[in-house]
Amino acid sequence: MAPAPDPLTKAFNEAIRPYLDQIEHLRNELEDMTLSVQQLEDERADMHAWIDKRGLRAGKLRWDFSSPLPYNRQWLPPYLRGSEKENTPLTSSFGLTDVPPRIASAMNANDPSSAQTLNYHIDRKMTVLNGDLHRLQDSLTTHLPTSTFATTLLSLLPPISELSTLPTGAALAFELIIKLGGNLNSHGGDDGWNNEADQTSRAQFYSKLDDAMVDVIRQRLSQAGQEEPPWVVGRDVKRLEKTGAFLKSKIGLQSYFPRSLDVMRYEAKRGESQM
């Protein structure tokens, strides 16, 4: 048997016990923080890999414009190149699979932050895509047809529709569709950019946006109890009417979300009658 500690040693051990417990607690906290840092570094590595895959790292050359031809799909980075078939978008998939795994996990429909996470992801893609299209056009001697911009931007509609089905996601999808239309409006409009083919492509683009917007509005109305503050439908009716009048005078767009406005006007009147 080990000899019993003398009273001095016993008193010393009792005196330092609280400090030993505190040291052990700090050691456990350090291990937890080390694990958290490692997880953040893994997420950063995933994001950098996602960025590098698409040629978006700052300081890297995006395209090779040495060819004298006015447009060549091979100039585009891989994520914009898409299918070689005619009338296919320049983008690859813009669905939920096109995100780093750790970010995709936050887009699960059961996650309260899923709508905000997906909205941020789509909005960022829209910004990057629109900037890439602008830079591509600025480097060419002739303008790209509106159909090229329209078909490419329409690739964002499926994930926007997915967003509208998430809790509180319809209001975010509503704004993204309006912004998507604004992105097309930012391309062209000068001499030689608004010919009959461009006008037809723009009209078809807005018709498809209108179809998607009708579904988003219905989703938003079904989620009315989730919005805070509540959606004032009449205010957005006036907003779309004002924008449509401006685009008609500016670029000759004859129809701006007509079916969506019909649904919204009906809902606004129904709301007024219930007051």
N, C-alpha and C positions, 0 to 999 in steps of 0.2 A: 504493500500500500504506500501511496505517495504521502510524504509527511504533510501535515496540515500547515498551511501558510502562517507565518508569524503575524501577529496583530498589525505590524507596520505595513507588511506587504498587502494584507487584506484591506486595510484602510486605503492604500494607494490605488488598488484595483477598483474599489468602490468609487473613489474620487474621479477616476478617468473614464468610468463606464459611460456617462452621458456623452463624452467627447468621442468615444469609440462608436457609439450609436450614431452620432451625427456624421462622423466620417463615413460610416457604412451607407448612410442615407445619401450623402453627397456622391459617393461612388456609384450608387444605383442611378442617380440623376444623370451623372456623366455618361453612363452607358446608354441611357435612354436618348440623351441629346446626340451622342455619337451615331446612334441608329437613325435618328431624324435627319441629321446632316447627310448621312449616306443615302437616304431616300431622296433628299433634295438633289444631291449630286446625280443620282440615277435619272431623275426627272429632267435635269438640265441636259444630261447626255442624250436622252430621248428627243428632247426638243431640238438640240443642235443637229442631231442626225436627220430629223424631219426637215429642218431648214436647209441643210447641206444637200439633201436629196433633190431639193427643188431649185438649187442654185441661188438661194436668197441671202447667203451670208454677205454681210457688208464688205465691200472692197473687192468682191469677186466679179469678173466679167460675166454679164448675163448672156449676151448673144454675139454671134459673129456676123457682122454686117459687111464683110468684104465683098460679097457677091453683088454684081451690078443689077441683078434681077429685082423687080419691085417688091416681090413677096415670096418667101420660101418658108414652108412650115418647119423645115429643119433648122431654121435660125432660132426657133423657140427652145427654151429649156424643156426637159422631159415632161414636167408636170403640166405644160401648156401645149404640148405637141399633139396629144390625143390621137384619134384615128385618122388614117390617111384617106378614108372614104369621104366623098363630097357631102356637104351639109351636116357633118358631124362636128360637135364642139371641139374647141382647141384644148379644153381642159380634160384631165382625166376624171376620176371619180371625185365628187365633192360630198360624198355621203359620210355617214358616221364612222366608216372604217378609215378615213383619211386623216387620222389624228394619232398622236402618240398614245400607247395603251393606257398610261396612267391618267391622261386627260380624258380619254374615251370612257373610262370607268365613271367619271363624274357626270357623264351625260345619260346615265341610266335613268329611265323614267321614274323610278322610285326615289331618286335623289332630289331633295327640295331645291337644290341649286342647278338642276339639270338644264332648265330653260336658259338661265343666265349664262351657263357655261357654253352651251351650243350657240347661243346668240353671239357671244363674243367670238367664237371660232368662225362662224359664218361671216360676221362683219369684217374680221381681219382678212379672211380670204378674199372678200369682195374688194377690199382696199388694195391688197397686193395685186390681184388680178387686173383691176382697173388701171393701176399704175403701170403694170407691165404692158398693157395694151396701148397706153399713151406713149410709153417709151418706144414701143415697136413702131407706132405710126409716125412719131417724130423723126425716126431714122430712115423712113422711106421717101422716095421721090414722088410717089403717087399715093392717094389715100386708099386705105383698106375699105372695102364695101361695108355698109352698115350691117349687112347680113352676117359678116364675120364677127363683129362686136356682139350683135344680138344673140347669135347661136351660142357664143361662148358664155355670155352673161346668163343665159337661160339655164346653164348647167347648175346654177345655184338654187333653182326652184325646188328640186326634190328635198334637200335638207331644210329649206325654209318651210315647206309643207310639213315635214317631220317635226320641226320646232313648234308649229301651231298646235300640235296634238298634245304637247307637254303641258302640265299645270302652269298657268300664267304665261305660256309661250305664245299664244295667239296675238297678244298685243305687240310683242316683240317682232313677230313675223309680219304683222301689218306694216310696221315701220321699215322693215328690211325690203319689202316689195316696193314700197315707194322709193326707197334709196336706190334700189336696183334700176328702176326706171330713170332716175336722175343720172346714174352712171352712163347709160346709153346716150342721154341728152348731152353729156359732156363731150361726146365724140362727134365731130363734124359740125355742120351748121354754116360753114363758110362756102364761098363760091366753089362749085364742083362737087360739093359734099351732099347736096340735097336734091339729087336727080330723082326721076320717077322710081327707079329700082330701090334707092335708099328710102324713099317715102313708103313704098310698099313693105319693105323689111321692117321699118319702124312701126307701121300699123300692125303687122303680124305679131311683132314682139309685144306690143301693148295689149293685143287681144289675148295672148297667152298669159300675160301678167294679170289681166282682168279675170280670167278663168280661175287662176290660182287665188286671187284676192277674194273672190266670192266665197270660196271654201274657207279661207282664213277668217273672213268676217263671221261666217256661221259658227266657226269654232270659237271665235272671240265672244259672240253673243251667248254661247253655251257656257262660257267661263266667266260670265258677267259678275258672279258673286265673288270671284277670286281677285278682281282688280281693285286696287286702292290707290287713289280715289276712283270712283266708278267712271266708266267710259261715257263721255259726253258725245254721242254719235253726231248730233247736229253740228258740232264744232268741226269735226273732221269732214263732214259733207261740204261745208263752206271752204275748208282748206283745199280739198280736191277740186272743187269747182273753180276756185281762184287759180290753182296751178294749171288746170286744163285750159282756161281762157288765155293764160300767158303763153303756154306752149303752142296754142293754135295761132296766135299772132306772131310768135317768134320763129317757129319751124314748120308751121302748117299742119300740126298734128290735129286731125279732125275729131278724134275720139279718145278720151282719157278716162279709163275705168267706168264706162257707162253702166254696165250691169252691176258693178259693185255699188255705184252711187244709187241705183234703183233700190237695191236691198237696204242700203243705209238710210235713204229718205223714208222708206216705208217704216223702218224701225224707229226713226226719229219721230215721225208723226204718231206712231202707236204709243211711244213713250209720252208724248205731249197729251194724248187723249186720256191717259191713265192718271195724269197729275190732278 
